[in-house]
């Protein structure tokens, strides 16, 4: 009788959302931007790998976890950054700043 790997419901959901790919060298590759997912997979590396090897009858199966960089807009914190962000949406602020050039933002 085969013991199933206890993945936890949150990891099961992440695995369902992340479609693993098989690389040319035959490894199973997970690509994610979620650090939690990456840590959980690394913690379950051997039990999950043994389970996958037994279920797929591939004794040399391996898997990799790649972290994908996620581009996101960061919130401007400094006054200069805030002004630049506002000026992108309202270019007349640049004209106003040139009129009152002695004012600091």
C-alpha angles and dihedrals in degrees: 000000000000121000114224119228111250102231101167124235096270093053091045089055092049091049090051091051094044112068109210118221129210111232123218090258090057099255123137109239127199118195116197143154092205114100091195090058091048093051093047092050092049091049090052094041101120100035091047093044092050090049093049092046092052095044095047096037089232107129093184096050115135133176136212132201117214121193113221117210112236120212113216135163110254120217112252111243106171119074092241091052091048091051092049091050091050091046090056090060096036113030093182087077088073090057090048091051091052090053092050097034094153092065117094119216 
